[in-house]
Amino acid sequence: MVFLRRHLYLVLWLIAPLLVLGACAYRGDIDQPVTIKATWFSYLNGDDIRAACQGGAPDRFRLIYNGNYEEQLRSYEVTSLGGGGAGYKARVMDGSGLDLTHFSLSDPQSMARWTTSQARLDPEELAGLDGALAASGAFGASPQGLRLASEQFYWVMSACRGGVFYFNAWLYPSPRFDQLVFADVLLRYDRTGIALNPLREVSGAVRFRRNAPGEERSSHFDVQVGDGGLQGMMTLF
């Protein structure tokens, strides 16, 4: 049984890039429950931002906090506006537990509701966020090969800046995460009233127990960072 399970994991990981590429592409409406469930990986990968990023396109930043997937998700969208400044939208979902592989059209509202707030950043505030992202290494090379488990705590960024697409990720705990400074800037304008799920290290033993006998059945997934985006996904049940 252990032998078969290990080989099943290997097969899933080998076909993971095909699973990601074949997933539903995100084209907007992340506030809709069905959209969340069907296109989460595309949203996480910033596919829509990547497709629209070209010379003359407005600067866009999407920062996603995975505070243990079944406990809290946070999404921050910042889009530059004509004349300076930017629109800012915060979304928070506590106790998400989204089952991305078994969503039902008969119950699209279940466990898929965001709490949101909006604000407008003036040019100085937008420049402050851009500077915090730069100081966090957001516009440098992404950590290729880094695996992010749904039970862990991490930030993922996709952005179009000056007509160039950027993707990056920060996993807790790590030296890169220690240098992250943009979170405080994002939270400064967050009016959702929901506190950040506190960081904690998730041991490999916790991830190994995924749906072991006696454990509550739920969805788990790993994603892996490639060159400028996610290159693989493995879903376990």
N, C-alpha and C positions, 0 to 999 in steps of 0.2 A: 504493500500500500504506500509506504514512504517513497519507494522507488518510482511508482507510477505518478505520485503527486509531484515529485521533483521534476519528472519529465514533462508533466502537464504545464508546470510553471515555465519551463524552458520553451515549450512550443508557443505558449501565450506571449512570452517576451519576444520571440522571433517574429511573430506576426503582428506585434504591437503597432509598428508604423502604419501597417495597412488598416488597422482598426481606427487609428486617429484620422488618417486621410479619408476614410470612408464614413466618418461620423458626420452628423448634420452640421453644416456651416452656419455660424452665427451671423445674422444680418440685422440685428436690432431687437428691441422689445425684450430685453433681459428681465423686465419687470413682470412678464407673463410667466406663470408657473410652468406651462408646457415648454416654453422656450428655454427656461433654465435647465430643465431636465434633459431636453433633447440636444442642447448645443453648449453645455457647460465647458467641455474641453476646447471647443473652438473659441469660446469667449475667453477662456484662460490663456489661450495661445495668441490672442489678439489678431485673429485672422481678418476680421473686418478692417481693423486699423492698418494692417499690413497691405491689404488690397487697395486701400484708398490713399496710401502714403506716396506722394510724388511732389515734385517741385510746385510750390504755390499752395499746397494743401495746408490747412490750419494745423497748428501744433496740437497734439492730443496725447494725453497720458492716462493710462489705466493701471491702477495699482490694486492688487487683490491680496487680501490677507486670509490665509487658510489657518484658522485658529483651532485646529483639529476639526476636520470637515463636518463631523456630526455634532459639533458643539457651536461653532461660529464661523460664518463667512462674512467678509467685509469687502466691498468694492468701491473704489473712488475713481470717478471719471472727471477729468479736467480738460476742457477744450478752449483754445484761445478764441477771442472774439475780435471782430474788426474794431479798430480804434484803441486796442490795448486791453489788457485784462483777460479774464477767462471765466467761463461758466464752470461751476463745481457741483458735483452731485455725489453724496455719500449714500451707500446702501449697506444695511446690516441685516443678517439673518442669524438668529440664535437657534440652536437646536435644529440645524438644517436637516440632517439625515436624508438628503435627497437620494432616491434610488434612481440613478441615471440609466439603468438598463431595463427597468421594469415600470416605466411610467404608464399611467392609465388615462386615456382621454375621458373616461367616465368620472374621474376624480382629479381634475387638473389642479385644484387649489391645495391639495393636501401637502403639508410640510414644505411649502414653497412661497413664503411671503417675506418681502423685504420691508424693513423700516427705512425710510429715506429722509434726507434733508438736502436743501440746495442753498447755494450762496454764489455771490459774484466776487471774484478776486480782482483787485486793482492791479495795474502793471507791476507795482513794487512787490505785491504779494505773490504774483505769478513768478516773478524773477527769483523770489526767495525760495519757492518750491523747486524751480529749475536748478538753483544752486545747491539745494539740499540733495536732490537726485544726483547731481554731478559728484558731490562729495561722497555719496554712498556707492559710487562706481557704477551707476545705472547705465551710463553711456559707453562703458568699456566692454570688454569681452565677457560673454556669458559663461558660467561655470559648466562647460560641456561634460556630460557624463553624470552630473549630479542627479540623484534619484530623490524624488519628493513623495513621501507616503501620505495618504489622506489623513492619517492619525497625527501627523507631525504639524509643527508650526512654521510657516514660511510666508514670505512675500513674493509675488510675481509681478513683473512690470512689462507691459507692452506700450510702445510710444512711437509717435511720429513727430520728429523734431527737426525743423529745417528741411523737410522733405526726405529725411532718412529714417528708416524704421529701426527701432531698438527693442531688444528683448533681454530681460535679466531676471535673476531669481536669487533669493537669500534664504537659506535654511538655518533654523535655530536648533542647537547652538553651533556656531562656527565663527572663525575670525572675521569673515566677510559680514556676518550678521552684526557683529560688534561694532562695525563701522557704519551701520545703517543709521541715518539721521533724518530721513524724510518722513518717517511715521509721525513724529511729533508735529511736523508742519501740517500734514493732512488732518490730524485729529484736532488741530487748532480751530478748524472751520466746521467740524462735524457737530451737527445739532440733533443727531438721532436720539441722544440720551442713553445710548447703550455703551457700556464700558468695553474696552478691548479685553478679550479673553486672555488672561495672564499667560505669559510664556511658560512652558515647562518642557523638559527634555522627555522624549518618548523613546523608550528602550526598544531594542530589536526584539526582545521577548514578547512585548505587547503586540507588535505587528505579526509575529510568528503565530500568535494564538487566534488569528483571524478565523472566526467561525469554527473554532475547534469544538468538539463535542461538549455540549453544555453551555456554550457561548450563545448569546443572542444573535440571531441571524440578521445581517445587515450588509450593505455594500462597502467595499474598500477598493482603493485603486492606488497605483503608483504611476507617476509620470516621470519621464527622464528629460533633462535639458540637453538640447543639441546645439548646433551652431545657429544662433539667432532664433530659437524657438524650441518647442517641445518635439521630440523625435520618436517617442514611444509611450505607450500606455498599457498597463496590465490591470484588468479588473478581476477581483477575487470575490467569491461569495461564501 
